[in-house]
């Protein structure tokens, strides 16, 4: 089965985690909506550090803002009926957090729900992250979207992990260290935790 990598905010490391998962597991990669395509987009980062096939985005929008605003700036309306779940096991990466709008009445969480795939939450260890994690979980649970677990990215702050486990019933699957340089070889050296290995194995076998 495919899985959706979402974040508690923008710039929390969804692309890094997606590239890392693609280095270790037989997933393809898909970014349904790419914003900021005029610059160094997420798909280009995956191409640099991946070892997986990349599926084409449905929308490539130039402005580095929410999909709704980026589409409005190009005088288009995102057609949410164009998104279809990939046939092969795929890492699907969202844009921003779960309540980022694609249309005035369709959020990123609604896209996850429509694709009928479970979700992996990526969070950064910074001030406010616990609040962002809890709000993300609430939004996903309100839509009855299965949550596989949480990855804390670019940190050695163990106390955040302890709080996640105390405050939620969602497993903390991995704490990713801070990486000064990111390359495919560096990502290969970071091994998935046993808990994450089990979750991914079960996810792939569900296909």
VENWO-V684872 format. One record per backbone hydrogen bond with DSSP energy under -1.0 kcal/mol. CO is the residue of the C=O (numbers start at 1). NH is the residue of the N-H. If there is no record, write none. Layout:
CO,NH / CO,NH
This chain:
3,92 / 4,120 / 5,94 / 6,122 / 13,17 / 14,18 / 15,19 / 16,20 / 17,21 / 18,22 / 19,23 / 20,24 / 21,25 / 25,27 / 28,91 / 29,55 / 30,93 / 32,58 / 32,59 / 34,61 / 36,39 / 39,41 / 41,45 / 42,46 / 43,47 / 44,48 / 45,49 / 46,50 / 53,29 / 59,34 / 61,37 / 62,38 / 63,36 / 63,65 / 66,70 / 67,71 / 68,72 / 69,73 / 71,76 / 72,75 / 79,82 / 89,28 / 90,3 / 91,30 / 92,5 / 97,100 / 98,109 / 100,108 / 101,68 / 103,106 / 106,102 / 106,103 / 107,111 / 108,112 / 109,113 / 110,114 / 111,115 / 118,4 / 119,148 / 120,6 / 121,151 / 122,8 / 123,153 / 124,126 / 126,129 / 128,132 / 129,133 / 130,134 / 131,135 / 132,136 / 133,137 / 134,138 / 135,139 / 136,140 / 137,141 / 138,142 / 140,145 / 141,144 / 146,119 / 149,121 / 150,173 / 150,174 / 151,123 / 152,176 / 156,158 / 157,160 / 158,162 / 159,163 / 160,164 / 161,165 / 162,166 / 163,167 / 164,168 / 171,150 / 174,152 / 176,155 / 183,187 / 184,188 / 185,189 / 193,197 / 194,198 / 195,199 / 196,200 / 197,201 / 198,202 / 199,203 / 200,204 / 201,205 / 204,207
